[in-house]
C-alpha cells in the first residue's frame, strides 16, 4: 500500500527497527549473496527494497500502457538517492567522497540534504544498479553479535514525479519513498575485542544516541496523538539527531509510514525484544496526516486570472453604486443557500 500510494502522489516510508543481529538488513536487503543485480531481480530471498522497487516500476509500466490507451499523456520520472548516517555524519553512498553533508530546510522542498546525488532511473534494473553501488559503500563490520553488522543508518529514497494532461489542465504529482535500514542498538559488551574495539564502541555510542533520540520522538508523538482535546501540544525534539530531523515528515507528518519491528528468538535477548515491542506499540499510536502532493498548471491559471479580473470589475461597479460589493453579494448568496426567511432570489436571463 505504501508504494502504491507514492504513485498517487503521497509520501511513503518503510523502516526496519530492532536490536543488532535481529535481521533488519536481511529484511530490507536480503542475504549478502543477493547483492548482484541478477539476484535482486529474481532471487526468492531478496528483501523489501528490491521487491518494492520491482513492484513500483511494474506498476508504472502498467499505467503507461493505460495512459496510451486513454490518451491522457501521462509521463513518469524517477530519481534515486542513497545516503548513510555514520557517527552523526551524513555521507552520499553514490559518491562516498561527499561526506559530512548538511541537512537543510526549505519552505518548498522541506527537509533535504544539500549536494546529495540524485540519479535518474528509467527501469527497475537501473534502480538496482544504484542500490548495489550504495550497498557496497556502506559501513559494515564484525561484532560478537553479527559478522556483517551495519554500523550506520541507511536511507534509500526513490522520488517519483508524474504528469498527466486532461482538458488543457496539467497535473503534477511528486512523492518520495524512503526505505530506511536502521542500525541496531547494542550493548557495550557485545563489541568485538582486539584492536578495533575502540572504534566499535564509538560506533555503538553514536548508534545508541541516535536511536535514543528516535525513541524520544516516538514517545512524544504518541503522547500527542493521545492527548485530550484542547491540551497543550508537546514540543517534539526532531533536531536532537540528524536521523529524526531528516525523516521528520515520516514521523507523524506528511507520509504513509510502515515500521517493521525485528526481534531475536533467543531468551538471552529478552530485554531488547521487550524494548522493541514497546517501541512498536508506541509507534502504532502515532497518527500521520498524509496529503497528496499535487500541483495544477495550464488552463487553471488562466481561469484564476479571469476570476480575479471579474472580481476587480465588480468591486469597481460596487464603489459607483451600480452593483453591491463582492462581500455583500457573497453574504446574500450565503443567506439564500442557507434558506434565510424572506431572502430574495435574483434571476437573470
Secondary structure, DSSP 8 states (H G I E B T S, - for coil): -HHHHHHTT--EEEEEEEBTTSSHHHHHH--GGG-SHHHHHH-TT--HHHHHHHHHHHHHHHHHHHHHHHT---EEEEEEEEEEEETTEEEETTSTT--SB-EEEETTTEEEETT---EEESSHHHHHHHHHHHHHHS-EE--SS-TTEE-SEEEEEEEEEEEEEETTEEEEEEEEEEEEE---B--GGGS--STTHHHHHHHHHHHHHHHHHHHHHHHHHHHHHHS-TT-------GGGSHHHHHTTTTTTSSSEEEEEEE----GGGHHHHHHHHHHHHHHHT--------EEEEEHHHHHHHHHHHHHHHHHHHHHTTSS--HHHHHHHHHHHHTT-TT-------
